[in-house]
Each structure stands twice: as structure tokens, then as C-alpha cells.
Amino acid sequence: MKLIRPIRLLPCLAFVLGALMALPAQALRIKEVAAVQGVRSNQLTGYGLVVGLDGTGDQSTQMPYTTQSLANYLQQMGVSLPPGQRLQPKNVAAVLVTAQLPAFAQPGQAIDITVSSVGNAKSLRGGTLITTPLKGVDGQIYALAQGNLLVGGAGASAGGSSVTINHLSAGRIPGGGQVERAVPTPLAQGETLDLGLNAADFQTARQVAQAINQAKGAGTARALDGRRVRVRAPADADERVSFLADIEELPLQGSTPAAKVVVNARTGSIVVNQAVSLGACAVAHGNLSVSISSTPQVSQPNPLSTGGQTVVTEQASIQISQDKGSLIKIDASPQLTDVVKALNALGATPQDLVAILQAIKAAGALNAELEVI
């Protein structure tokens, strides 16, 4: 039997990051760290039906609301069912439709939508979403959705066995939504506009205000706190748009992002930005494995006993093994490439690095914010 060795991605990551560090640094622009407050997207949702499925829809006996929704739709189309007749469709599935209404979206524009099954449909592949109104949190209809679904998964079943790749209970319809109502924005209201920073940082707020004042004159902008910068904008709509276009392109000299390490606890993925540094520390990490095996045993009564029964019991065996971990010294690492080399020297898997980084942060040697998502 041929053994397949796992591929270690951390050395490759170190090479790629080292190449990136050699490129010249480019100053951040205001549009990359801040946005106009009130100019944002809005969430839309709706309930609808997907038809045209190849026998993979909801089971009507377990999902009565699918049958009720189909009967209501047919009644709106002028189709009346005989009294007492119950629909049992297998090609229909009840779904929830979600979308994001972008800022400044106008009636007639197309938006992408996501369709997700809420019943026990086996697959939405090949289905068509019928016209579904999409509402905002205020209960008003802002878009209509309809179209053929694109499902990225695949599945097959035969003889009681089935194979599924990816998810078949959700799909997307690119451009399947049409905007019916625009959301007003405060862009042209008032004498001032507030720029909201993507992350709370007093240093960045001060740099944004200084860059605007240097380009547009003293007193044009002032930092209110670590999250907001208030800007005096022209009253004319055309001049205000040009004004915002100019300040979005202003560079922030000497600006660096906040040091952050992002850890995905479900997948073990770790992302480190260029501002992260390590202090000198020592790390020892050993692997602990627990193996549990179960063996069925049959216990029979004596030949001359009365009322005895044959009983199947389980005999469990538990073994614990622990690898020896040596104490490894990590030198101070002021740059990202040094941080990657230091973590690679541990020889740990990404899942182990999650625990190691948490311990280094608790010891005060990780000069960064550790965020677990």
C-alpha cells in the first residue's frame, strides 16, 4: 500500500510572504480605511418556491407549508383545486431568498441573489425560482427575484447508496433580482459628512483628517474620535461627488495596519498581516492521542439454566499515547518573514499552531491582536 504524505504548506507560505515583503510598500488610500457613513448596502429576504426539480423536492407529508404555498400560488393564478384534493408535489421546494441591495441602487438594476432550501428537499439542482418579492426590515418590497438556479454541487444515488459533493440545498442566481425601489442616502443632506473608519484607531483617524486638511485646506476635516472623521463638503451635488472622489484617493503617508492574527477555529486556517511581530520566548508542544477500540462479545446462558438469554456485550479498550516535545527557543521576530520562519521551526500543524499562538499571546510574546472567527 502506498502511503500519501501530507503536504506542508507553511514553508511555501514563508517563500511567498518573503517575496511579497521584497516588493515596495504602497501607501494606503482613504477609501481603503474609511467610508461615508450612511452609504451602505441593505439586507433583503423573501420566501418563495423553486419548481422544476427532478423528484428531489420537499416531501409534502412532512412539509405541509410547501403544499400550502403552492396551492396559494395556483389560486392567485386563477387555478382552483377541487374541494378535499391534496397536492403531493415532488418537484417543488420551499426556499428562502436573500440578497444585498447595494448603495445607490436604482429601479431596474440587477442584483445577485442566494436561494436556500428550508424543507427536506434533496437537491435544488435544475430548479427555477418563481417570482419572489424581497423585503427589507421595514417590510417594504425593494426587489423581485426570479430565474434558474446555479448549484455548485453534484450527487447520485442507487441501490440505497448515495454520493454528494458540496451542498445541493443552496444555489445562486447571478443577476436574478431586479431592484424596484431605491433607498435614500444622506449623501446630499447637511453641510458635513462623516467618514467611518473600518477599524477603531485614533492614529488612523488623525492621519485621515490631516491628509484631507492638507489637500482641501485647514479646517475641512476633524477627527471626532477613533472611528469618525467629520468633513465639510460642498453644498452642490456635483461638486460634492467630485470632492468625495478626490479625498478617497488621498494617500496616508506612514500608515500601517493594526497588527492582527486571524484564526479560523473550524478549519485551522491562520492569517498573519505584515505588522505582526514576536518577542523572544520558548515553546514546547507535544501531541496527545487517544485510541478507543470496541470488541463485541457474546454471553450465553448455561445449558441447563431456565429463562436465560443470549446477550451481546461490548468490551472497550482505551490507549493513550503522548509524543515527547522538546523546548524550542524562538528569537525576537520584528518582520513578517521572521515570524513565519519562527513558526515553521516548531514543525507544528496548522491546528497545533492555533493553540501555540494562543499560548504565546497569553505569555505576552505575540505583539498582535488575536482574533478567532
N, C-alpha and C positions, 0 to 999 in steps of 0.2 A: 504494500500500500504506500502510495506516495504522499508524503507529508507536505502540506501547504504552509509555508511560513507567513506570519503576518507581516505586512509592510509597515515599516516605521516611517511616519510622515514628519516627525519632528526634525530630523536632520535636513530634509528637503525644505521644511519651513524656515530653518535657520539660513539656508542658502538664499531663498527668495527674499527674506527680510533683509539680509545683508546687501543684496543687490538694490533693494529699494532705498536703503539708508544711504547708498552712494549717490543717489540722484539729488539734484539741487532742490532744496526746500522751497516751496511756493507759499507766499503769504495767504492767509485766509481772507476771504471777502465777507462783507457784512451779510450778504444773502445766504452765506453758509452757516452763520451762527445766530441769525435773528430773522424774524418775520413780522409783518404788520399784524398787530392784534386785531381779532375780529374777522380777518380774512383767512378762512379755513374751510375744510370740507365738512360735510354733514352726512350722518349715517341714515340710510334708508332701509326699510324692511317691508316685506309683504308675504302673504300666504297665497299659494297658487297650486295648480295641478300640472303634472307632467304626463302627457299622453303618448301613445305610440310605442310603448315598451313591448318587448318580445316575451310576454308572460312573466316578467320579473318585477311587476308592480306590487302594491300593497295587497295583503290578504284581507278581503272585505269582512271576513268573520272576526278578525282581530282588530281591525282598524275601521270602525264604523264611520268616523268622520270623513274618510276618503269617499265612501259611498254617498254620504250626505252632501258633500261638496259637489260631487259630480251631478247628483240629482238637482241641486240648486242651479248649477250652471246650465243644465239642459232646460230647466224651466225658464231661465232668462232668455234662452234661445228659442222659446216657443214650443218646446217638446214636452208634452205631458205624459207621464207614465201611468199605466193602468193602476187602479187602487189595489194596494196589497202586494204589488210586484216589487221585489227587492233586487237591486243591481248587485252583480258579483263580478266586477271587472278585475282582470289580472294585468291589464296593460296601462293602468293609471296609478300614479303615486302622488301623495300629498307632499308638498315641499315648502320650505321657507326660502324666500329670495332676499338677498342682501346686496347692497350697493353703496358706493360712496359718491355723493354729489359734490363735485369739485367747486371750489370758489369761482365766482363769476360765471357759472354755467347758465346758459340761456336756453329758452324753449327751442326744441328741435335738435339739440345736440345729443350725440350718442354717448353712453357710458357703459362700462363693463359691469356685468352682474354675476353673482355666485348663487348657485342653486344647490340646496342640501335637503336630503330626504328626512322627514320627521316620522315616518312609519317604519314598516318592516320590509320595504322594497329591497330586493336582492341587488338590483342594478338600475341605474338611470341611463345607461348607455343606449344611444339611439333614440332617446325621447325628445319630445318637443314641449316647451313650456307655453301654455296658452296665456293670453293677455292677463297680466297681474299688476294691479296698482301698487306702487311703492310709496309708503308714507313716512313722514318724519315723526319726531317725538311730539309734535303739536297736533298730530292726527290728520294733517293736510296731505293730499296727494301731490308729490313733486315729480314723479316719473312713472312711466309704464314700461313693463318688461315683457318680452316675448322672443322666442327663437329656438333654434336647435341647440342642444347641449353638446359640449365637448367634454368627454370624460377621459381622463388620462390613464385609467386602469383597464384591466382586462381580466376575464375569468372564464372558467369552463368547468363543467361537472358532468359526470357519467358514472353509473353503477354505484351511487352512494358516495363517491369521492368527488372532491372539488378542489380547484386551484384558483387563487385570487392574487392578482398583482396590483398593488396600490389600492386606493379606495374607489369603489364603484358607486357609492351612495352620495357623491357630490360632484358637481361639474361647473363649468363656466360658460357664459355666452358673451364673447367679445362684441361690444357694441350692441348688446341685446336690450339695453334700456334707452328710452328716449325721454329727455327732460321735458316736463310740461309746465313747470313753474320755477321762476328764479328766486333765489334767496337774497334779500337786500343786504348789503355790506356797508359798514361805516366809513368806507374809504373817502367819500366826498363830504363827510359831515365834520363840522368843527374846524377850529383853527390849527389844531395839533393832531398828531398821530403818535401812537405808542408802538415801539418796536419791542416785541417779546423775545428774549434770548431762549435758545433751545435748552440751555442748562444754566442754572443759577450760578453766576460767577461775577463778583464785583470788579475784578481786573478786566474781564471782557467787556462789561458794561461801560467802564471808564474809557477803554480803548475805542469802543464804538462811538461814544459821544465826542471824543477828541478827533477822530477821523472825520466825522460829519462837520464839526466846527471848523476844522482846517480847510475843508473843501467848500463849505457853503457860508462861512462867516461865523464869528463868535456869537454865542447865544442861540444858535439854531437848535442845538440839542443839549439835553442834560440828563444824566443818569438819575433815575428816581430811586432805584435800589439795585440789587444784584440780578434782577430779572427784567426790568423795564427801562427803556430809554425813550423820553418824550421829545418829539421833533416838531418844530414849527414848519408847516407845509403851506405852499401857495393855495389860495382860495379857488383859482380856476382849475377845472377838472383836467384839462390837457396839460397845464403846467405842473399839476400835482403828480400826474403819471410820469412825466419826464423827470421830475425831481426824485421820485422814488427809484426810477431806473438808474439814475446817477449814483445815488447813495448805496444802492445794492452792490455796485461794482467797486466801491471803495475798499482798498486793501487795509488789513490790520497788521501793521508792522510789528514784528517781535511777538506776535501772539502764538501761544502754544495751547493745545487742548489739555484738559484736565487728565491726569494720569488715571487710567481705569483698566481693570481686568474684568472681562465679562465671561462668566462661566454658565454654560447650559447644563443644569444638573441632570436632565433627562438623557441627553446624548453624549455628555462628556466633552463637548466642544469648548475650547478655550481661545479667546481672542484678546490680544495684548496690544495696546496702542504705543506709539513711539515715545510717550512721556513717562513710561513706567521705568522705575529703577529699583535695584535690590541693594539692601545693606548686607554686610558680612554676617553669615550665620552658618550653623551646622545642622544637617538634616540626616536622619536615619529613618528608613522606611522599609518594612518587611511585609510580605504578603501572607495572609492568613486564609486557609482554605478549609472548608468543612464538607466532608463527603458522607452522605447518608444512603445506605442501601437497605432494601427490604426483601426478605425471602419468605414466600408463603409456605406454611407447614399445615399438614392435615392431622387432626387429632381424632382418632376413632375410639368408640367405647369398647369395653371388654366383650368377648364373645357371649358370655353368659349373663351380661347385665341387661336389665329391663328399663326401657324408657330412655336409653342413651341415644345421642345424636352425633353424627359426624360434623365436626367444626373445623373450619379453615382459619388459622391464625397467622399473624404476620410477626416475623422476628426481625427487628431492626438492628442495624449495626452502624455506629457513628464513629468516624475517624476525623481527627483534627490534625492538620499539618501546618507548620509555620516556617517560612523561609527566614534565614538569618539576614538581617540588614545591617550593613556597616555604616558608621558615622562618616558623612561626607561633608567637607568644608566648602562653602560657597563664598567666593570673594565678592566684594562690592562690585556691582554692575551698574555703571551710570548710563549706559546706552542700551537700546533695544537689542542689538545683536549680541551684546554681552549677556543680557538676561536670557535670551534663547539658548546660548551656549551653556550657561549655568544650569538651566532646567534640563537640557539634553544630557548633561553629565550625570544626572541622577539615574538615567536609564529607566524611568517610570513610564507607565502607560498614561494616556490622557485621563482615564478615570482616576488613577492614583494621583495625578498632578492636581486634581481638584482638591483632594484632601491636603496635599502638601502646601498648596498656595494658601488655603485657609489657615493652616498652622503657621506659615511664615508671616501672614498678615497679623495673626494674634500675637506673635512674638515681636512685632514692630519692625521687621526687616523688609517688608514689602511696602514701598513708597508709592502706593496707588490705592484707589478705591476699588474694592472687590464687590462686584455686582453679580448676583446669582439670578438667572432668569428661568 
